[in-house]
Amino acid sequence: MTAQADDRIFYNDYEYRISAVQYPQALFDIKSLGISPIWESTACYRGYEATFSILEGSLVLKSLDTNNGNNGSAKPVVINGFLPDVINPNSINEDFIDFRLWRYHDINLPIPYTGSILITDNFIEDRYVHGGHQSVINHETVIKLKLIEGSLVEEKDISDYIAYLRKTVDELPYGKNNYLQYHERRKKLHERVEDCLDLSLYGGGHGYGCYG
């Protein structure tokens, strides 16, 4: 799997990546909107990219790039009163002859999510991994957002703590004699990142990964 496109979120008029979600399925289920996309590129196997926003203190789905599941007869779905722009890209091969892109803009669909989200910026390029979503710890800026039924109730900059976790791994020698210790340290690091999602407050959760 190649590196996957991240969802985005506008917070305080700035666009961040979404890098970890406490309850991925509760945040956004595209099939609940009546859309069943197929993969559109090796960088987006789930077939859609979502952009969220904190609008007047509440979480909304701002825009959505998706597709009609390779069914040219499918009518575009109305989301929050809006129809998408419909685009017919040049077909890669005959399997995609009926493929259409749906691009929704400024739909501002309320998202009644309860849980925590880690949003990130300033990705450290030399930590790039060519597969899946990039780890929270590979960003210099990490902000935790807490929401209850879609309302933002708390935000906290945890960049310094994430930098500390990153340093604990980077300072550990990696080699044949350190293999088990190195990977055990990495496992504990990711457990600490999940702790940032306040699992004790909401009773469980999961990393973001390739949700959807």
PABA-132076 format. One line per 8 residues: their letters; for each residue x, y, z of N, C-alpha, C. Coordinates in steps of 0.2 Angstrom, whole numbers, plus 5000, padded with zeros to 4 digits. Layout:
BEGIN
a> X Y Z X Y Z X Y Z | ...
END
This chain:
BEGIN
mtaqaddr> 5004 4994 5000 5000 5000 5000 5004 5006 5000 | 5003 5011 4996 5006 5017 4996 5004 5022 5001 | 5007 5027 5002 5004 5032 5007 4997 5034 5005 | 4993 5035 5010 4986 5037 5009 4985 5044 5011 | 4980 5047 5007 4978 5054 5008 4974 5055 5015 | 4976 5060 5018 4973 5061 5025 4967 5065 5024 | 4962 5064 5028 4957 5069 5029 4959 5075 5032 | 4956 5081 5031 4958 5088 5033 4953 5091 5038
ifyndyey> 4955 5096 5041 4950 5099 5046 4953 5107 5046 | 4948 5111 5045 4949 5118 5046 4948 5120 5054 | 4953 5123 5057 4952 5125 5064 4956 5131 5065 | 4952 5136 5067 4954 5143 5068 4957 5146 5061 | 4953 5144 5056 4955 5147 5049 4961 5144 5047 | 4963 5138 5049 4969 5135 5047 4968 5128 5045 | 4971 5125 5040 4970 5118 5038 4975 5114 5041 | 4972 5109 5045 4977 5103 5048 4975 5097 5045
risavqyp> 4979 5092 5046 4978 5085 5044 4974 5082 5050 | 4970 5077 5049 4967 5073 5054 4972 5067 5055 | 4975 5066 5060 4980 5060 5061 4978 5055 5066 | 4973 5056 5070 4971 5051 5075 4964 5053 5077 | 4959 5047 5077 4952 5048 5079 4951 5043 5084 | 4948 5045 5090 4946 5040 5095 4941 5035 5093 | 4936 5037 5089 4931 5033 5087 4930 5034 5079 | 4934 5031 5075 4934 5032 5068 4927 5031 5065
qalfdiks> 4924 5026 5066 4917 5024 5063 4912 5029 5065 | 4912 5032 5071 4907 5037 5074 4908 5044 5071 | 4915 5045 5069 4916 5052 5066 4912 5052 5059 | 4913 5048 5054 4910 5048 5048 4910 5042 5044 | 4904 5040 5042 4902 5034 5039 4899 5036 5032 | 4903 5036 5027 4901 5038 5020 4895 5034 5018 | 4894 5028 5019 4889 5024 5017 4882 5026 5020 | 4882 5029 5026 4876 5032 5029 4873 5037 5025
lgispiwe> 4877 5040 5020 4874 5045 5016 4872 5042 5009 | 4872 5036 5009 4870 5033 5002 4875 5032 4997 | 4881 5033 4999 4887 5033 4994 4891 5027 4996 | 4893 5023 4990 4898 5017 4991 4903 5018 4986 | 4908 5022 4988 4914 5023 4983 4918 5017 4982 | 4922 5017 4976 4927 5012 4975 4934 5016 4975 | 4939 5012 4975 4946 5016 4976 4947 5020 4969 | 4950 5026 4970 4951 5030 4965 4958 5031 4963
stacyrgy> 4962 5029 4967 4970 5029 4966 4973 5025 4971 | 4979 5023 4970 4983 5019 4975 4984 5023 4981 | 4983 5030 4981 4984 5034 4987 4977 5035 4991 | 4972 5032 4988 4965 5033 4991 4961 5027 4990 | 4963 5021 4993 4959 5015 4992 4952 5015 4995 | 4951 5019 4999 4944 5020 5002 4939 5023 4997 | 4942 5027 4993 4938 5031 4987 4935 5037 4989 | 4937 5040 4994 4935 5047 4996 4940 5051 5000
eatfsile> 4939 5058 5000 4943 5062 5005 4938 5067 5007 | 4938 5068 5014 4934 5072 5017 4938 5078 5021 | 4934 5084 5021 4937 5090 5024 4932 5092 5029 | 4934 5092 5035 4929 5095 5041 4931 5102 5043 | 4927 5105 5047 4928 5111 5049 4925 5112 5056 | 4928 5116 5060 4925 5118 5067 4922 5125 5065 | 4915 5125 5064 4912 5131 5062 4907 5133 5068 | 4909 5139 5071 4905 5142 5076 4905 5137 5082
gslvlksl> 4911 5134 5083 4911 5129 5089 4909 5122 5088 | 4906 5121 5082 4904 5114 5081 4907 5111 5074 | 4907 5104 5075 4910 5100 5069 4906 5099 5063 | 4908 5101 5057 4904 5100 5051 4908 5097 5046 | 4905 5093 5042 4908 5091 5035 4908 5096 5030 | 4914 5099 5029 4914 5105 5024 4914 5103 5017 | 4918 5098 5015 4918 5096 5008 4920 5089 5007 | 4918 5086 5002 4919 5079 5001 4921 5077 4993
dtnngnng> 4926 5074 4992 4928 5071 4986 4927 5064 4986 | 4922 5061 4982 4921 5054 4982 4919 5052 4974 | 4916 5046 4974 4914 5044 4967 4908 5040 4967 | 4905 5038 4961 4899 5034 4961 4900 5027 4961 | 4905 5024 4963 4906 5017 4963 4907 5014 4957 | 4909 5017 4951 4910 5014 4945 4903 5012 4942 | 4898 5016 4943 4891 5015 4941 4889 5022 4938 | 4889 5022 4931 4888 5028 4927 4880 5030 4928
sakpvvin> 4876 5025 4929 4869 5027 4930 4867 5030 4937 | 4871 5030 4941 4870 5032 4948 4869 5040 4948 | 4863 5042 4951 4862 5049 4952 4866 5052 4958 | 4868 5058 4957 4872 5061 4963 4867 5061 4969 | 4870 5060 4975 4867 5060 4981 4867 5067 4984 | 4861 5070 4986 4860 5076 4990 4863 5076 4997 | 4867 5080 4999 4870 5080 5006 4869 5087 5008 | 4865 5087 5014 4863 5093 5017 4860 5099 5012
gflpdvin> 4856 5096 5007 4853 5101 5002 4857 5102 4996 | 4863 5099 4996 4868 5101 4991 4869 5095 4986 | 4870 5097 4980 4872 5092 4975 4879 5093 4973 | 4883 5088 4971 4890 5089 4969 4891 5091 4962 | 4897 5094 4961 4899 5094 4954 4901 5087 4952 | 4899 5086 4946 4900 5079 4943 4906 5080 4938 | 4911 5076 4938 4916 5076 4934 4918 5069 4931 | 4919 5069 4924 4920 5063 4921 4928 5063 4919
pnsinedf> 4932 5060 4923 4939 5060 4922 4941 5056 4916 | 4946 5057 4913 4949 5052 4907 4949 5045 4910 | 4946 5040 4907 4946 5034 4910 4954 5031 4909 | 4956 5028 4915 4962 5024 4915 4962 5018 4910 | 4957 5014 4911 4956 5009 4907 4948 5007 4906 | 4946 5002 4903 4939 5001 4901 4935 4999 4908 | 4939 4997 4913 4936 4995 4919 4933 5002 4923 | 4935 5008 4921 4933 5014 4924 4929 5018 4919
idfrlwry> 4926 5015 4914 4923 5019 4908 4917 5023 4911 | 4913 5020 4917 4908 5024 4919 4909 5028 4926 | 4916 5028 4927 4918 5032 4933 4917 5039 4933 | 4914 5042 4939 4912 5049 4939 4915 5051 4946 | 4918 5057 4946 4919 5060 4953 4914 5065 4955 | 4912 5064 4961 4908 5069 4964 4911 5074 4969 | 4911 5080 4968 4914 5085 4972 4909 5090 4976 | 4909 5089 4982 4904 5093 4986 4908 5098 4989
hdinlpip> 4905 5105 4989 4909 5110 4992 4904 5114 4997 | 4907 5116 5002 4904 5120 5007 4897 5117 5009 | 4897 5111 5011 4890 5108 5012 4888 5109 5020 | 4894 5109 5024 4893 5111 5031 4888 5106 5035 | 4889 5100 5033 4884 5095 5036 4886 5094 5044 | 4882 5095 5049 4883 5094 5056 4886 5087 5057 | 4891 5086 5061 4893 5079 5063 4893 5079 5070 | 4888 5075 5073 4887 5074 5080 4892 5070 5084
ytgsilit> 4899 5071 5083 4904 5066 5085 4905 5067 5093 | 4906 5062 5096 4908 5063 5103 4915 5059 5104 | 4920 5062 5106 4927 5059 5107 4932 5064 5105 | 4938 5061 5105 4944 5066 5104 4947 5065 5097 | 4950 5070 5094 4953 5070 5088 4960 5073 5089 | 4965 5070 5085 4972 5073 5085 4973 5076 5078 | 4974 5083 5078 4975 5086 5072 4982 5088 5071 | 4985 5088 5065 4993 5089 5065 4994 5094 5059
dnfiedry> 5001 5096 5060 5003 5101 5054 5011 5100 5055 | 5014 5103 5050 5022 5103 5050 5025 5096 5050 | 5023 5092 5045 5025 5085 5044 5033 5085 5043 | 5036 5081 5047 5044 5080 5046 5045 5076 5040 | 5048 5079 5035 5048 5075 5028 5053 5069 5029 | 5058 5069 5033 5063 5064 5033 5060 5058 5037 | 5054 5058 5039 5051 5053 5043 5045 5050 5039 | 5045 5052 5033 5040 5049 5028 5040 5042 5028
vhgghqsv> 5034 5038 5028 5034 5031 5027 5029 5030 5021 | 5031 5026 5016 5028 5025 5010 5023 5019 5011 | 5018 5021 5015 5012 5016 5016 5007 5018 5021 | 5001 5018 5020 4996 5020 5025 4996 5027 5027 | 4993 5029 5033 4993 5036 5035 4999 5037 5039 | 5002 5043 5039 5008 5045 5042 5006 5046 5050 | 5011 5044 5054 5010 5043 5061 5009 5050 5064 | 5005 5051 5069 5005 5057 5073 5012 5060 5075
inhetvik> 5016 5055 5078 5023 5057 5080 5027 5060 5075 | 5025 5060 5069 5030 5062 5064 5028 5070 5062 | 5024 5073 5066 5022 5080 5065 5025 5084 5071 | 5027 5090 5069 5029 5095 5074 5024 5098 5078 | 5018 5099 5075 5012 5102 5078 5007 5097 5079 | 5005 5096 5085 4999 5091 5087 4994 5094 5092 | 4988 5095 5090 4983 5098 5094 4977 5093 5095 | 4975 5092 5101 4970 5088 5103 4963 5092 5104
lkliegsl> 4958 5089 5100 4952 5092 5101 4947 5087 5104 | 4943 5090 5109 4938 5085 5112 4931 5088 5110 | 4927 5083 5108 4920 5085 5106 4915 5081 5109 | 4909 5084 5111 4903 5081 5114 4897 5082 5109 | 4895 5077 5106 4889 5078 5101 4891 5084 5096 | 4897 5084 5094 4899 5088 5089 4901 5095 5091 | 4900 5097 5097 4902 5103 5100 4909 5103 5103 | 4914 5107 5101 4920 5108 5104 4920 5110 5111
veekdisd> 4923 5106 5115 4923 5107 5123 4930 5109 5125 | 4935 5107 5121 4942 5108 5124 4947 5107 5118 | 4952 5111 5118 4958 5110 5114 4964 5111 5118 | 4969 5107 5116 4975 5107 5119 4981 5106 5115 | 4986 5110 5115 4992 5109 5111 4997 5104 5114 | 4998 5098 5111 5002 5093 5115 5008 5092 5110 | 5010 5097 5107 5016 5096 5102 5022 5094 5106 | 5023 5097 5112 5029 5096 5116 5030 5089 5119
yiaylrkt> 5024 5086 5121 5023 5079 5123 5025 5074 5117 | 5022 5076 5111 5023 5071 5106 5031 5072 5104 | 5034 5077 5104 5041 5078 5103 5045 5074 5108 | 5043 5074 5114 5046 5070 5119 5046 5062 5117 | 5040 5060 5115 5039 5053 5113 5043 5051 5107 | 5044 5056 5103 5048 5055 5096 5055 5054 5098 | 5057 5058 5103 5064 5058 5105 5066 5052 5108 | 5062 5049 5112 5063 5043 5116 5065 5037 5111
vdelpygk> 5061 5037 5105 5063 5032 5100 5069 5033 5096 | 5070 5040 5094 5075 5042 5090 5082 5041 5094 | 5082 5041 5100 5088 5041 5104 5090 5033 5105 | 5086 5029 5104 5087 5022 5105 5091 5019 5099 | 5097 5016 5100 5100 5013 5094 5096 5008 5091 | 5097 5007 5084 5093 5002 5081 5098 4998 5077 | 5098 4992 5079 5103 4987 5076 5101 4980 5078 | 5105 4975 5076 5103 4968 5077 5102 4967 5085
nnylqyhe> 5106 4970 5089 5106 4968 5096 5101 4972 5100 | 5098 4977 5096 5093 4982 5099 5086 4981 5096 | 5085 4976 5092 5079 4975 5088 5073 4975 5092 | 5073 4970 5097 5067 4969 5101 5066 4975 5106 | 5071 4978 5108 5070 4984 5113 5067 4990 5109 | 5070 4990 5103 5068 4996 5098 5060 4995 5097 | 5058 4989 5095 5051 4989 5093 5046 4989 5099 | 5049 4986 5105 5045 4987 5111 5044 4994 5113
rrkklher> 5049 4998 5112 5049 5005 5113 5044 5009 5109 | 5044 5007 5102 5039 5010 5098 5032 5008 5099 | 5031 5002 5102 5024 5000 5104 5022 5004 5109 | 5026 5005 5114 5024 5009 5120 5023 5016 5118 | 5027 5019 5113 5026 5025 5111 5019 5026 5108 | 5017 5022 5104 5010 5022 5101 5004 5021 5106 | 5006 5017 5111 5001 5017 5116 5000 5024 5120 | 5005 5027 5121 5005 5034 5124 5001 5039 5120
vedcldls> 5002 5038 5113 4999 5043 5108 4991 5041 5109 | 4989 5035 5110 4982 5033 5110 4980 5036 5117 | 4984 5036 5122 4982 5039 5129 4980 5046 5128 | 4983 5050 5123 4981 5057 5122 4974 5058 5120 | 4971 5052 5117 4964 5053 5115 4959 5052 5121 | 4962 5052 5127 4957 5052 5133 4953 5045 5133 | 4956 5040 5132 4952 5033 5132 4948 5032 5138 | 4951 5034 5144 4948 5033 5150 4942 5037 5151
lyggghgy> 4941 5043 5147 4936 5048 5148 4930 5045 5144 | 4931 5042 5138 4926 5039 5134 4925 5032 5133 | 4929 5028 5137 4928 5021 5137 4931 5017 5132 | 4936 5019 5129 4939 5015 5123 4941 5018 5117 | 4944 5016 5112 4945 5019 5106 4950 5016 5102 | 4952 5019 5096 4956 5016 5091 4960 5021 5088 | 4966 5019 5085 4970 5024 5081 4966 5025 5075 | 4969 5030 5071 4965 5033 5065 4966 5027 5059
gcyg> 4972 5026 5058 4974 5021 5053 4970 5022 5046 | 4967 5017 5043 4964 5018 5037 4956 5017 5038 | 4953 5021 5042 4946 5020 5044 4942 5022 5038 | 4937 5018 5038 4932 5019 5032 4932 5013 5028
END
